[in-house]
Amino acid sequence: MEPTNELVYIVDDEANVGEALTTLLRANDKRVRIFTSGQDFIDFPRQDSCACLILDLKMPGLSGLEVQKLISAKTSIPVIFLTGRGDIPSTVRAMKGGAVDFSPSQLTRRRCSLRLIEH
């Protein structure tokens, strides 16, 4: 297989989630960069062409919704939200903010890989 330029950023405060997603994505020939906080992601000098963001909703410090709002003014990177503690108002805010998907953690691996393959 040819190497890909596609990069997936993962922002999740739970290391095991980031590691599981990384394994899955790399098995599908995606490059991955993991961040354990929203602030680390915001501070990282990124080039968002050919990139997508998998973002946890509820994290210490900046929440996923706050990260989405901060980056949306600067880039149009596709955002997929993952959460184990989502609610309808948060889902609505994420989708109105431009998220391409909002998945509860129980569906994370399968749904996330399918969404990334589509994009």
Secondary structure, DSSP 8 states (H G I E B T S, - for coil): ------EEEEE-S-HHHHHHHHHHHHHTT-EEEEESSHHHHHHS----TTEEEEEESS-SSS-HHHHHHHHHTT----EEEEESS--HHHHHHHHHTT-SEEEEGGGHHHHHHHHHHH-
